[in-house]
Amino acid sequence: MNCVPDTPARWSAFFDVDGTLISIKSMFSFLGFLEEQLSWRGQEHYQRYRVQLQALIDSQAPREAINRFYYSVYAGLPVAQLLALGRAWYAQVRNSAELFLAAPLAEIRWHQAQGADVVLVSGSFNALLAPLAEDLGVTYLIGAPLEEHDGVYTGKLSGLPTIGQGKVLGLRAHCQRRGQRPEDCYAYGDDVSDVPMLEAVGHPTMVNPDAARRQLCQVRQWNIIDAA
């Protein structure tokens, strides 16, 4: 377990979610849930969307581009409806799977015991992150900035996707609001897109890194968690 920083200042622990803290891809899991709840399966516009989304994934398009396109499917849906469906989805996945990776979850509990801010940072959106955060007793979320108009999602983002540099911007803004220094903070991620966030803090940790990321951690002397 990590040691308390020497500085007496408060710190934050920033956790990526999918693949770092939980074992599923929340956005795609929720998409499948919506297919059933909203009877989308078989509808022509939804089938076109799925084909385009899969094409972006297969072509290895930048994750930011995939993220932006993913949210286009929510255009015209009421925010309140998505929030309610997000809670229903979370109740389902929470009860039907080994959702949390044990070692990163233990890291969250340790930071909470030290009185630190724990922050979930994800390309997913708050309809999915909020019930998870409540379950964990986590107060702070940095998720995809979905654009709203008159209580309805437009299908667009109002800012950068919370991926790569988008995570860094959210991290720095949180530290500024809380009067914290990034070098006193911790960050946890599993993907190459999390590297900028890990570089932005003084205590970076990679979860289940592949060979290339493991070598990067060894060169930079970053912590590694091998989590089942």
C-alpha positions in Angstrom: 0.0 0.0 0.0 1.2 3.5 -0.7 2.7 5.7 2.0 1.2 9.0 3.1 2.9 11.9 1.3 5.5 13.8 3.4 3.7 17.1 2.7 0.9 18.0 5.2 -1.2 19.3 2.3 -4.3 17.5 1.3 -4.3 15.4 -1.9 -6.6 13.7 -4.4 -6.5 10.2 -5.8 -7.8 10.2 -9.4 -9.1 6.8 -10.6 -9.9 5.9 -14.2 -12.9 3.6 -14.1 -13.2 1.1 -16.9 -10.4 -1.5 -16.8 -8.9 0.2 -13.8 -11.6 0.0 -11.1 -14.3 -2.1 -12.8 -14.1 -5.2 -15.0 -16.5 -4.0 -17.7 -16.7 -1.2 -20.3 -19.5 0.9 -18.8 -20.5 2.8 -21.9 -20.9 -0.3 -24.1 -22.5 -2.3 -21.3 -25.1 0.5 -20.9 -25.6 0.6 -24.7 -26.7 -3.0 -24.6 -29.0 -2.3 -21.7 -30.6 0.5 -23.6 -31.2 -1.7 -26.6 -33.6 -3.7 -24.5 -35.0 -0.9 -22.4 -35.8 1.4 -25.3 -36.5 -1.3 -27.9 -33.8 0.0 -30.2 -32.7 -3.4 -31.5 -33.8 -3.8 -35.1 -34.5 -0.1 -35.6 -32.8 1.1 -38.8 -31.3 4.3 -37.4 -29.8 2.4 -34.5 -28.4 -0.3 -36.8 -26.6 2.3 -38.8 -25.2 3.8 -35.7 -23.8 0.5 -34.5 -22.2 -0.2 -37.9 -20.6 3.2 -37.9 -19.4 2.8 -34.3 -17.9 -0.6 -35.0 -16.2 0.8 -38.1 -14.5 3.5 -35.9 -13.4 0.8 -33.4 -12.1 -1.6 -36.1 -10.2 1.2 -37.9 -8.5 2.0 -34.5 -9.7 5.6 -34.7 -8.5 7.9 -31.9 -10.4 7.1 -28.7 -11.5 10.8 -28.6 -13.3 10.4 -31.9 -14.9 7.1 -30.9 -16.0 8.8 -27.6 -17.6 11.8 -29.4 -19.5 9.5 -31.9 -20.6 7.2 -29.1 -22.6 10.0 -27.5 -24.4 10.9 -30.7 -26.9 8.1 -30.0 -28.3 10.0 -27.0 -29.5 13.0 -29.0 -33.1 13.8 -28.1 -33.2 11.7 -25.0 -34.3 13.5 -21.7 -31.5 13.9 -19.2 -33.8 12.7 -16.4 -34.7 9.5 -18.3 -31.0 8.7 -18.8 -30.2 9.3 -15.1 -33.0 6.8 -14.1 -31.9 4.3 -16.7 -28.3 4.7 -15.5 -29.3 3.7 -12.0 -31.3 0.7 -13.2 -28.3 -0.4 -15.3 -26.0 -0.1 -12.3 -28.3 -2.1 -10.1 -28.2 -4.8 -12.7 -24.5 -5.0 -13.3 -23.7 -4.6 -9.5 -25.7 -7.7 -8.7 -24.8 -9.9 -11.6 -21.0 -9.7 -11.9 -17.8 -9.4 -10.1 -17.7 -5.7 -10.9 -14.9 -4.3 -8.9 -11.2 -5.1 -9.2 -10.2 -5.9 -5.6 -6.7 -4.2 -5.4 -7.7 -0.8 -6.9 -10.8 -0.9 -4.7 -8.6 -1.4 -1.7 -6.6 1.7 -2.9 -9.8 3.8 -2.8 -10.6 2.6 0.7 -7.0 3.5 1.8 -7.2 7.0 0.4 -10.6 7.5 2.0 -9.3 6.4 5.3 -6.6 9.1 5.0 -9.2 11.8 4.4 -8.1 12.4 0.8 -10.4 13.3 -2.1 -11.2 10.3 -4.3 -12.1 11.4 -7.8 -13.5 9.1 -10.6 -12.2 10.3 -14.0 -13.8 8.7 -17.0 -14.8 9.0 -20.6 -18.1 7.6 -19.5 -20.8 10.0 -18.3 -22.4 10.9 -15.0 -25.6 8.9 -15.5 -23.4 5.8 -15.2 -20.7 7.2 -12.9 -23.0 8.7 -10.2 -24.6 5.5 -8.9 -21.1 3.8 -8.9 -19.7 6.8 -7.0 -22.5 6.7 -4.4 -22.0 3.0 -3.9 -18.3 3.7 -3.1 -18.9 6.8 -1.0 -17.0 8.9 -3.6 -18.0 12.6 -3.9 -16.1 13.8 -7.0 -16.7 12.9 -10.6 -15.0 14.1 -13.8 -17.0 12.6 -16.7 -17.8 13.3 -20.3 -19.3 16.8 -20.7 -22.6 16.0 -22.4 -24.3 19.0 -23.9 -27.9 19.6 -22.8 -30.6 21.9 -24.1 -33.9 22.2 -22.2 -33.4 19.1 -20.3 -32.5 17.0 -23.3 -29.2 15.6 -24.5 -28.0 17.0 -27.9 -25.8 14.1 -28.7 -22.7 16.4 -28.6 -20.0 17.1 -26.0 -19.7 20.7 -24.7 -15.9 20.3 -24.2 -13.0 17.8 -24.7 -13.8 14.1 -24.2 -12.5 13.0 -20.7 -9.7 11.0 -22.4 -6.0 11.9 -22.6 -5.6 15.6 -22.2 -9.2 15.9 -21.3 -8.5 14.0 -18.1 -5.5 16.2 -17.4 -7.6 19.4 -17.7 -10.2 17.9 -15.3 -7.5 16.9 -12.8 -5.9 20.3 -12.8 -9.2 22.1 -12.4 -10.1 19.9 -9.5 -6.7 20.5 -7.8 -7.1 24.3 -8.3 -10.6 24.3 -6.8 -9.4 22.2 -3.8 -6.1 24.1 -3.2 -4.0 21.0 -4.0 -0.8 20.4 -5.8 -0.8 17.8 -8.6 2.6 16.6 -7.4 1.0 15.6 -4.1 -1.7 13.6 -5.8 -2.2 10.0 -7.0 -3.6 8.7 -10.2 -4.6 5.2 -11.4 -5.1 4.1 -15.0 -4.8 1.1 -17.2 -4.7 2.4 -20.8 -2.2 4.3 -22.9 -4.8 7.1 -23.0 -4.3 7.4 -19.2 -0.6 8.1 -19.5 -1.1 12.0 -19.6 -3.1 11.8 -16.4 -0.4 9.7 -14.7 2.3 12.0 -15.9 0.4 15.0 -14.3 0.7 13.7 -10.7 3.4 12.8 -8.3 2.2 9.3 -7.5 1.2 7.4 -10.7 0.0 3.8 -10.8 -0.9 1.5 -13.8 -3.3 -1.3 -13.4 -2.7 -4.5 -15.3 -0.4 -2.9 -17.8 0.5 -4.7 -21.0 4.2 -5.3 -21.9 4.8 -1.9 -23.4 3.1 -0.1 -20.5 4.9 -2.3 -18.0 8.2 -1.3 -19.5 7.2 2.4 -19.3 6.3 2.0 -15.6 9.7 0.3 -14.9 11.6 3.1 -16.8 9.7 5.9 -15.0 9.5 4.0 -11.7 5.7 4.1 -11.6 3.7 1.8 -9.4 2.1 -1.3 -10.9 -1.0 -3.2 -9.7 -1.7 -6.6 -11.1 -5.4 -6.9 -10.4 -7.8 -9.8 -11.0 
